[in-house]
Amino acid sequence: MRYPLTTGQAATLLSTTEPRLADLVRKGRIAPPPEIVAGRRLWHLEHVLQAADVLGVLDGHLHARLAELEVNRAS
């Protein structure tokens, strides 16, 4: 998996649902909101980190998974 992520990929990574992430964006909890391209939101690391923090799931395990994605992106 590489950045940017779709909302579905971000939801899976954060163990939540797409509607819950959409609600965070709608309520302004993710700023700036992920951009929309071809009708899909594109989630970058900064957005995923914000969502994880708001959802209370930002822990060492998630940090490791996000770091792995960031390394894969750089490759």
Residue, then its C-alpha position, 0 to 999 in steps of 0.5 A: m500500500r502506498y500514499p495517497l490512500t483511499t478512504g477505504q484503505a485509510a479506514t482499514l489501516l485505522s480499524t474504523t469505517e469509511p463513514r466514520l472517517a467521512d464524518l471526521v472530515r465533515k466536522g472539520r476534525i481533519a484539517p486541511p481535509p484530504e483532497i478530492v480527485a475523481g470523486r475520491r478523497l486521497w489520504h496522505l500521512e498527515h491526514v491519517l495521523q490526524a484521524a488516528d489521534v482523533l479516534g484515539v488509536l495512535d499507538g506504537h503499533l500503528h506508528a510502525r505500520l505508518a512508518e513502513l508505508e512511508v518507507n515503501r513510498a520513498s522506495 
